[in-house]
Amino acid sequence: MWKRGIVKKNLEKLKKFIKPFILTYVLFSIAIGFYPTFDFYSFKGQLIILGVSLFNGISGVYIKKL
């Protein structure tokens, strides 16, 4: 069986990842959507947004707030 400590620790890391990931995805999508030559619906456009959001989510796990 799973130990409670392991599950609790993983849920905390997931929460630290999800909050900055979703916030970055939404706000970055809105901001870059105003750029006239950016194709939001292309595969390349979605990869750029996902890449930036993933980087920010991973940073949220390892970098503490000041």
Secondary structure as UniProt FT lines:
FT   HELIX           4..33
FT   TURN            36..37
FT   TURN            40..41
FT   HELIX           43..62
//
